[in-house]
Amino acid sequence: MLEPENHRKASRPRVGAKEYTLTIAAIAAGVISSLLHAGVIEFPQAWKPAPPEHEPLPEWIDDDAPEPDPRDISGL
């Protein structure tokens, strides 16, 4: 008995490029998410929160000391 030319197997529906692209994108997103969560990769510095604007100065720096005169060359 002859089968029609447009006969397709019911178990394998036709899948287009859109479905392949979405599948690959979903897999890539899952892999990247897993690597970020595990700490294998990190966000670039620009994406991290900014440090506090003024961190405390070390104890050996005297914040109240007068600024040296830039024209003074006696120490050279």
Backbone as numpy.savetxt, mean C-alpha at the origin, in Angstrom:
# Nx Ny Nz CAx CAy CAz Cx Cy Cz
-27.69 -40.21 -34.91 -28.52 -39.04 -34.91 -27.64 -37.79 -34.91
-27.95 -36.84 -35.72 -27.17 -35.62 -35.83 -27.57 -34.62 -34.74
-26.55 -33.97 -34.17 -26.81 -32.97 -33.14 -26.79 -31.58 -33.77
-27.56 -30.67 -33.26 -27.53 -29.31 -33.80 -26.15 -28.67 -33.59
-25.78 -27.74 -34.46 -24.46 -27.12 -34.39 -24.30 -26.24 -33.15
-25.38 -25.69 -32.69 -25.28 -24.80 -31.53 -25.44 -25.54 -30.20
-25.32 -26.85 -30.23 -25.44 -27.65 -29.01 -24.21 -27.44 -28.13
-24.43 -27.17 -26.84 -23.33 -27.01 -25.89 -23.60 -27.91 -24.70
-22.53 -28.26 -24.02 -22.69 -29.07 -22.82 -23.31 -28.20 -21.72
-24.24 -28.73 -21.00 -24.92 -27.97 -19.94 -24.01 -27.79 -18.72
-23.03 -28.66 -18.54 -22.19 -28.59 -17.35 -21.15 -27.48 -17.44
-20.86 -26.97 -18.63 -19.86 -25.92 -18.79 -20.46 -24.72 -19.49
-21.02 -23.78 -18.73 -21.58 -22.60 -19.38 -20.46 -21.74 -19.98
-20.81 -20.97 -20.95 -19.84 -20.12 -21.62 -19.45 -18.97 -20.68
-18.16 -18.73 -20.56 -17.65 -17.68 -19.68 -16.91 -16.69 -20.55
-17.24 -15.42 -20.38 -16.62 -14.38 -21.19 -15.41 -13.75 -20.51
-14.81 -12.80 -21.21 -13.62 -12.13 -20.71 -13.90 -11.34 -19.43
-15.11 -10.82 -19.29 -15.46 -10.04 -18.10 -15.37 -10.91 -16.85
-15.88 -12.12 -16.94 -15.85 -13.01 -15.79 -14.43 -13.40 -15.43
-13.59 -13.66 -16.45 -12.19 -13.98 -16.19 -11.49 -12.80 -15.51
-11.74 -11.60 -16.00 -11.10 -10.41 -15.43 -11.53 -10.21 -13.98
-12.81 -10.37 -13.70 -13.30 -10.20 -12.33 -12.73 -11.26 -11.41
-12.60 -12.49 -11.91 -12.04 -13.56 -11.09 -10.58 -13.28 -10.76
-9.81 -12.88 -11.75 -8.39 -12.58 -11.53 -8.25 -11.40 -10.58
-9.09 -10.37 -10.73 -9.03 -9.21 -9.84 -9.36 -9.60 -8.40
-10.34 -10.47 -8.23 -10.72 -10.91 -6.88 -9.60 -11.71 -6.23
-8.96 -12.58 -7.00 -7.84 -13.37 -6.47 -6.68 -12.45 -6.09
-6.36 -11.49 -6.96 -5.26 -10.56 -6.68 -5.55 -9.73 -5.43
-6.79 -9.28 -5.28 -7.16 -8.49 -4.09 -7.01 -9.34 -2.82
-7.40 -10.59 -2.90 -7.27 -11.48 -1.75 -5.82 -11.73 -1.37
-4.97 -11.92 -2.37 -3.55 -12.15 -2.11 -2.91 -10.91 -1.50
-3.19 -9.74 -2.06 -2.62 -8.50 -1.53 -3.11 -8.25 -0.11
-4.39 -8.49 0.14 -4.94 -8.30 1.48 -4.26 -9.23 2.48
-4.04 -10.47 2.09 -3.38 -11.43 2.98 -1.95 -11.01 3.28
-1.23 -10.54 2.26 0.16 -10.12 2.46 0.24 -8.88 3.35
-0.69 -7.95 3.18 -0.72 -6.76 4.04 -1.02 -7.16 5.48
-1.97 -8.05 5.67 -2.35 -8.48 7.01 -1.20 -9.20 7.70
-0.44 -9.98 6.94 0.67 -10.74 7.50 1.90 -9.87 7.73
1.90 -8.65 7.20 3.04 -7.76 7.38 4.16 -8.01 6.39
3.91 -8.80 5.37 4.93 -9.09 4.36 5.20 -7.85 3.52
4.14 -7.11 3.20 4.30 -5.85 2.47 3.68 -4.74 3.31
4.18 -3.53 3.13 3.68 -2.39 3.89 3.29 -1.27 2.94
2.45 -0.38 3.41 2.09 0.79 2.62 3.29 1.71 2.51
3.40 2.46 1.44 4.48 3.46 1.34 4.34 4.50 2.45
5.42 5.18 2.76 5.45 6.14 3.86 4.37 7.22 3.70
4.08 7.63 2.48 3.11 8.70 2.26 1.71 8.30 2.73
1.42 7.01 2.79 0.09 6.56 3.19 -0.03 6.36 4.69
1.08 6.37 5.40 1.03 6.16 6.84 0.64 7.46 7.53
0.10 7.38 8.71 -0.25 8.61 9.43 1.01 9.44 9.69
0.85 10.73 9.66 1.98 11.64 9.88 2.40 11.58 11.35
3.69 11.74 11.62 4.14 11.76 13.01 3.65 13.05 13.69
3.68 13.09 15.00 3.27 14.31 15.69 4.12 15.49 15.22
3.51 16.67 15.19 4.21 17.84 14.65 5.42 18.22 15.49
5.34 18.10 16.79 6.49 18.46 17.63 6.76 17.31 18.59
7.83 16.58 18.31 8.23 15.52 19.23 9.08 16.14 20.34
9.06 15.56 21.51 9.86 16.13 22.60 11.36 16.09 22.25
12.06 17.15 22.64 13.49 17.22 22.36 14.26 16.31 23.31
15.38 15.77 22.87 16.22 14.99 23.79 16.69 15.87 24.95
17.04 15.23 26.07 17.40 15.97 27.28 18.64 16.82 27.08
19.57 16.42 26.24 20.83 17.14 26.08 20.69 18.42 25.25
19.51 18.64 24.64 19.29 19.86 23.87 18.62 20.89 24.78
19.26 22.03 24.92 18.71 23.11 25.74 17.83 23.98 24.85
16.53 23.88 25.04 15.59 24.60 24.20 15.60 26.10 24.49
16.06 26.49 25.69 16.05 27.90 26.07 17.36 28.61 25.71
18.33 27.92 25.17 19.61 28.53 24.82 19.42 29.51 23.67
20.19 30.62 23.70 20.06 31.59 22.60 20.62 31.01 21.30
20.05 31.45 20.21 20.53 30.99 18.90 21.89 31.62 18.62
22.84 30.86 18.08 24.15 31.46 17.75 24.02 32.42 16.57
24.89 33.41 16.58 24.90 34.40 15.50 25.57 33.76 14.28
24.89 33.67 13.14 25.49 33.02 11.97 26.66 33.81 11.40
26.78 35.10 11.76 27.90 35.91 11.25 29.17 35.74 12.08
29.04 35.10 13.24 30.20 34.91 14.12 31.06 33.77 13.58
32.32 34.09 13.20 33.21 33.06 12.66 34.36 32.77 13.62
34.24 33.18 14.88 35.32 32.99 15.84 35.56 31.51 16.15
34.57 30.68 16.00 34.74 29.27 16.31 35.29 28.46 15.15
35.54 29.09 14.03 36.05 28.35 12.87 37.52 28.20 12.90
